[in-house]
C-alpha cells in the first residue's frame, strides 16, 4: 500500500510540474536572475542585414497572394528582403501563382515530387545567400514589425536562432479550438521566461529565424523540422531567443478533430526528436539548456501523459480501500475530483460537436485531447505509420 502511495504522489507531482509547476519555478528563477544580473537590451538601429523569407509550401493557392503582399508590407527595407518559395509536390497552381511575382523579386523553386517540408527546406537552403533566414508558413500572416524585431535579436552574437510567436485567430473565441489560443498564450509566457533564463527550447515553425551559416541538413524523415533545427543550433552553444511581438497569425483548426491530426503528428515527432536529441538529456554537459528541455518538452511528451491513467487506477484502488463514501479521506476526494474533471471533458466533447460555447468544459476537453494525442503519436511513431508529409488540418473561417 505504501509503495502505491509513493508512486501515486510521484506521478501526480510529475504531471503538476510538467504543466504548471515548471512555469512557477521558471517565474521564480527569472525573478532571481533579474535581481542578480539585470539584463541589457541589445538594440542597434543601424543593424539591418539582408534577410530571406523562406516558405516551404504545399498547395497554398488560397493563401499565396495574401502571404506575398503581407511580406511586401513589413517594416524593413524591401531591397534587403528576399523571398524564396519551395513548392515541391504542389499541384493546385501554387507555383504558377507565385511566378507572377517574379519581377518583384520572388524566387520559386518547384519539383513535382513531394518530399515533405523538411525535404523542401533541405533543397531550398542552397538558394539562400543572406546571413539570416526567416522561415514561415504559407498560410500565416506576419505582424508588421516581425522582421525588424527578429533581426534586432541577432545583434547579439550569442543568438543563433529566434522564435516568433504563433497567434491564433478564431471568431468563435469560446469553442474548444478557440481554447488553442489560450494554450498558446500560456506557452508564450513560458517561452518568454525560458529565453530570459537562458534559451527557448524549440522554435515555432510558423515563424522562426536562424543564422544561415548554422543550418545543417536534417534527416529527410524528420517530423518536427523547426524543433530539430533550432535545438541543434542551441547544442552548438548558441541560444534560441523569443520575441512575442514578432508573430505569425493563423486561423484555429476548424474542429478539435482537425486539431487532433496536427497534435498526433507533433506527438510522434516529439518522440522522434527525443531519440535524435538524446545527448541533450545529459544535464552535466548542457546544463541549463538540458534542464529547460527536459522540464518543458520531454516530460510533456513522455512521462506526464503516460502517468495519467496510472494515477487514475492507483487512485481508484486507494479510494476503494478507504471507502468510496469516506469523504474525510484525501484519496477519495482526489478520486472524485478526477471523475469530475473527466466528466467535464466529456461534456466539452458533447458541446463541441454541437458547436455550443462554454470554456468551463472546453479547457478540460482540450487538455484531454492533448494528452490523448501523445498516446496516439507514440503508437504511430513505434509502428512507423507517421508520414513525413503533412496531413493538412482544416482551418476555421
C-alpha positions in Angstrom: 0.0 0.0 0.0 2.8 2.4 0.9 4.5 1.7 -2.4 1.4 2.6 -4.3 1.0 5.8 -2.4 4.6 6.8 -3.2 4.1 6.0 -6.9 0.8 8.0 -6.9 2.3 11.1 -5.4 5.4 10.9 -7.5 3.4 10.7 -10.7 1.0 13.3 -9.6 3.9 15.6 -8.9 5.4 15.0 -12.4 2.0 15.9 -14.0 1.7 19.0 -11.9 5.3 20.0 -12.6 5.0 19.4 -16.3 2.0 21.6 -16.9 2.1 24.2 -14.0 5.0 23.6 -11.6 7.7 24.3 -14.2 6.1 27.6 -15.0 6.0 28.6 -11.4 9.6 27.6 -10.8 10.7 29.3 -14.0 9.0 32.5 -12.9 10.9 32.4 -9.6 14.2 31.7 -11.3 13.8 34.6 -13.7 12.9 36.9 -10.8 16.1 35.9 -9.0 18.2 36.3 -12.2 16.8 39.8 -12.7 17.9 40.8 -9.1 21.4 39.3 -9.6 22.1 40.3 -13.1 19.7 42.9 -14.7 19.5 42.2 -18.4 20.7 44.7 -21.1 18.8 45.1 -24.3 20.8 44.7 -27.5 19.4 47.4 -29.7 21.2 48.7 -32.7 19.0 50.7 -35.1 21.8 50.6 -37.8 21.8 46.8 -37.8 19.8 45.9 -40.9 21.3 42.8 -42.6 19.8 41.3 -45.7 17.2 38.6 -44.8 15.5 35.8 -46.7 11.9 35.0 -46.1 11.8 31.2 -46.8 8.5 29.4 -47.3 8.2 25.7 -47.9 4.7 25.5 -49.4 2.4 22.6 -50.4 -0.9 23.5 -52.2 -1.3 27.0 -50.7 -3.1 28.7 -53.6 -5.7 30.2 -51.3 -3.1 32.0 -49.2 -0.3 32.8 -51.7 -1.4 36.3 -52.7 -2.1 37.4 -49.2 1.2 36.0 -48.0 3.3 37.7 -50.7 1.5 41.1 -50.2 2.0 40.8 -46.5 5.7 40.2 -47.0 6.0 43.4 -49.1 4.3 45.5 -46.4 6.6 44.5 -43.5 8.6 47.2 -41.7 12.0 46.5 -43.2 13.9 47.9 -46.2 12.4 46.0 -49.1 15.7 45.9 -51.0 17.1 43.8 -48.1 14.2 41.3 -48.1 14.4 38.3 -50.5 11.6 35.8 -50.9 12.3 32.1 -51.5 9.4 29.7 -52.0 9.9 26.0 -52.4 6.7 24.3 -53.7 7.6 20.6 -54.0 4.6 18.5 -54.9 2.2 21.3 -55.2 -0.4 20.6 -57.9 -3.1 23.2 -57.2 -1.4 26.0 -59.2 0.6 27.4 -56.3 3.9 27.7 -58.3 2.1 29.3 -61.2 0.5 31.9 -59.0 3.9 32.7 -57.4 5.6 33.2 -60.8 3.6 36.3 -61.4 5.6 37.9 -58.6 8.9 37.0 -60.2 9.6 40.6 -61.4 9.1 41.7 -57.8 11.9 39.5 -56.5 10.1 36.4 -55.5 12.1 33.2 -56.3 10.2 30.0 -56.9 11.8 26.6 -56.8 9.5 23.7 -57.7 9.7 20.0 -58.1 6.8 17.7 -59.0 7.9 15.1 -56.4 6.6 15.7 -52.9 9.3 15.1 -50.3 7.7 16.7 -47.2 8.5 20.1 -45.7 12.0 19.1 -44.5 12.9 17.9 -47.9 11.9 21.2 -49.4 13.9 23.1 -46.7 17.0 21.0 -47.3 16.8 21.5 -51.0 15.9 25.2 -50.9 18.5 26.4 -48.4 21.2 26.2 -51.2 19.5 29.2 -52.8 19.7 31.4 -49.7 22.6 33.9 -49.7 21.6 36.2 -46.9 23.1 35.9 -43.4 19.7 35.5 -41.8 16.9 33.1 -42.9 13.4 33.6 -41.7 11.1 30.6 -42.0 7.3 30.9 -42.0 4.3 29.0 -43.3 2.4 29.9 -46.4 -0.9 30.2 -44.6 0.2 32.7 -42.0 0.3 36.5 -41.9 3.2 38.2 -40.2 3.0 41.2 -37.8 4.3 44.4 -39.5 7.4 44.7 -37.3 8.2 41.0 -37.2 11.3 41.1 -39.3 12.8 44.1 -37.6 12.2 42.7 -34.1 13.7 39.3 -35.1 16.8 40.9 -36.7 17.5 43.0 -33.6 17.8 39.8 -31.6 20.7 38.7 -33.9 22.6 41.9 -33.0 23.8 39.7 -30.1 26.4 37.3 -31.5 25.4 34.6 -28.9 22.0 34.3 -30.5 21.8 31.6 -33.2 18.0 31.3 -33.6 15.0 33.5 -32.9 11.5 32.2 -32.4 8.4 34.3 -33.1 5.0 33.8 -31.6 2.2 31.8 -33.1 -1.1 33.6 -32.6 -4.5 32.0 -33.2 -7.3 33.9 -34.9 -10.7 32.5 -34.4 -14.0 34.3 -34.5 -15.6 31.8 -32.1 -13.4 32.6 -29.0 -15.2 30.1 -26.7 -15.1 27.0 -28.8 -12.8 24.2 -27.9 -10.5 25.0 -30.8 -10.5 28.6 -29.6 -9.1 27.3 -26.4 -6.0 26.5 -28.5 -5.4 30.3 -28.3 -5.5 30.2 -24.5 -2.9 27.4 -24.6 -0.6 29.3 -26.8 -0.8 32.4 -24.6 0.4 30.3 -21.7 3.1 28.7 -23.9 4.1 32.2 -25.0 4.7 33.3 -21.4 6.8 30.1 -20.7 8.9 30.8 -23.8 9.5 34.4 -22.7 10.7 33.2 -19.3 12.8 30.4 -20.9 14.5 32.9 -23.1 15.2 35.2 -20.2 16.6 32.4 -18.1 18.8 31.1 -20.9 17.2 29.8 -24.1 13.9 28.8 -25.6 13.6 25.0 -26.1 12.5 24.8 -29.7 11.2 27.3 -32.2 7.7 27.6 -33.7 7.6 26.6 -37.3 5.0 29.3 -38.1 7.8 31.9 -37.7 11.4 31.4 -36.7 14.8 32.6 -37.9 18.4 31.3 -37.9 21.8 32.4 -38.8 22.1 30.9 -42.3 25.6 29.5 -41.8 24.4 27.5 -38.8 21.9 25.5 -40.9 22.7 21.8 -41.3 20.6 19.5 -43.5 18.2 17.5 -41.4 17.3 13.8 -41.8 14.7 13.5 -44.6 12.2 11.7 -42.4 12.2 14.4 -39.7 8.7 15.3 -38.4 9.4 18.4 -36.4 11.9 20.3 -38.5 11.7 23.6 -36.6 12.3 21.8 -33.3 15.3 19.8 -34.5 16.9 22.6 -36.4 16.6 25.1 -33.6 17.8 22.8 -30.8 20.8 21.5 -32.8 21.8 25.2 -33.1 21.4 25.6 -29.3 23.5 22.5 -28.8 26.4 24.3 -30.5 26.4 26.8 -27.7 24.1 29.4 -29.3 20.8 30.5 -27.7 17.3 30.5 -29.0 15.6 33.8 -28.2 12.0 34.7 -28.4 10.0 37.9 -29.2 6.2 37.6 -28.7 5.8 40.8 -30.8 7.3 39.1 -33.8 4.3 37.0 -34.6 2.5 34.9 -37.2 -1.3 34.7 -37.3 -3.2 31.7 -38.5 -6.8 30.6 -38.1 -7.6 28.0 -35.4 -8.4 24.5 -36.6 -12.0 24.0 -37.9 -12.7 21.5 -35.1 -10.9 19.5 -32.4 -10.9 16.5 -34.7 -8.9 18.6 -37.2 -6.6 19.9 -34.5 -6.1 16.3 -33.3 -4.5 15.4 -36.6 -1.8 18.1 -36.0 -1.2 17.2 -32.4 -0.8 13.5 -33.1 1.8 14.3 -35.7 3.6 16.6 -33.2 3.5 13.9 -30.5 5.0 11.4 -32.9 7.6 14.0 -33.9 8.3 14.7 -30.2 9.3 11.0 -29.6 11.4 11.1 -32.7 13.1 14.3 -31.5 13.9 12.9 -28.1 15.6 9.9 -29.7 17.6 12.1 -32.1 18.5 14.7 -29.5 19.5 12.0 -26.9 22.7 13.8 -26.0 20.7 16.8 -24.8 19.4 14.7 -21.9 22.8 15.0 -20.4 22.4 17.8 -17.9 26.1 17.6 -16.9 27.1 18.6 -20.5 24.3 21.0 -21.5 23.4 22.4 -18.0 20.5 24.9 -18.0 19.5 24.0 -21.6 19.0 20.3 -20.6 17.0 21.3 -17.5 14.7 23.5 -19.6 14.4 20.9 -22.4 13.5 18.1 -20.0 11.1 20.2 -17.9 9.3 21.9 -20.8 9.3 19.3 -23.5 10.5 15.8 -22.6 8.2 15.3 -19.6 5.1 16.6 -21.6 5.8 14.2 -24.5 6.5 11.1 -22.3 6.1 10.6 -18.6 3.4 13.2 -17.8 0.6 11.9 -20.2 1.6 8.3 -19.6 1.1 8.9 -15.9 -2.5 10.0 -16.1 -4.1 6.5 -16.5 -1.8 5.1 -13.9 -2.7 7.8 -11.4 -6.4 7.1 -12.0 -6.1 3.4 -11.5 -4.0 3.8 -8.3 -6.4 6.4 -7.0 -9.3 4.1 -7.7 -7.7 1.3 -5.7 -6.8 3.6 -2.8 -10.3 5.0 -2.7 -11.8 1.6 -2.8 -9.6 0.6 0.2 -10.6 3.7 2.1 -14.3 3.5 1.1 -15.9 5.5 -1.7 -18.3 7.1 0.8 -15.4 8.2 3.1 -15.3 11.9 2.3 -12.7 12.6 5.0 -10.2 10.5 3.1 -7.8 12.5 0.8 -7.6 9.8 -1.8 -11.4 9.5 -2.1 -11.7 13.3 -2.5 -9.0 13.2 -5.2 -10.7 10.3 -7.0 -14.0 12.2 -7.2 -12.1 15.3 -8.4 -10.6 13.2 -11.2 -14.0 11.8 -12.1 -15.4 15.4 -12.2 -12.6 16.6 -14.4 -13.1 13.8 -17.0 -16.9 14.3 -16.9 -16.2 18.0 -17.7 -14.0 16.8 -20.6 -16.8 14.6 -21.9 -19.3 17.5 -21.7 -16.8 19.6 -23.6 -16.7 16.9 -26.3 -20.5 16.8 -26.4 -20.9 20.5 -26.6 -18.1 21.0 -29.1 -19.8 18.6 -31.5 -22.9 20.7 -31.2 -21.0 24.0 -31.5 -22.1 25.2 -28.1 -19.7 27.5 -26.3 -18.6 27.1 -22.7 -14.9 27.3 -21.6 -15.6 25.5 -18.3 -16.0 22.4 -20.4 -13.7 23.1 -23.2 -10.5 23.6 -21.2 -10.6 20.0 -19.6 -11.6 18.7 -23.1 -8.7 20.3 -24.8 -6.3 19.0 -22.1 -7.7 15.5 -22.6 -7.2 15.8 -26.3 -3.6 17.0 -26.0 -2.7 14.0 -23.8 -4.7 11.5 -25.9 -2.7 12.8 -28.9 0.5 11.8 -27.1 -0.7 8.2 -26.8 -1.7 8.1 -30.5 1.5 9.8 -31.5 3.7 7.3 -29.6 1.8 4.4 -31.2 2.3 5.9 -34.7 6.0 6.5 -34.1 6.8 3.0 -33.0 4.6 1.5 -35.8 6.3 3.7 -38.3 2.9 5.0 -39.5 3.5 8.7 -39.4 4.3 10.1 -42.8 6.8 13.0 -43.2 4.2 14.7 -45.4 1.8 17.0 -43.6 -1.8 15.8 -43.2 -3.3 19.2 -43.5 -5.8 20.2 -40.8 -8.7 22.2 -42.0 -8.7 25.7 -40.6 -11.7 27.8 -39.3 -13.1 30.5 -41.4 
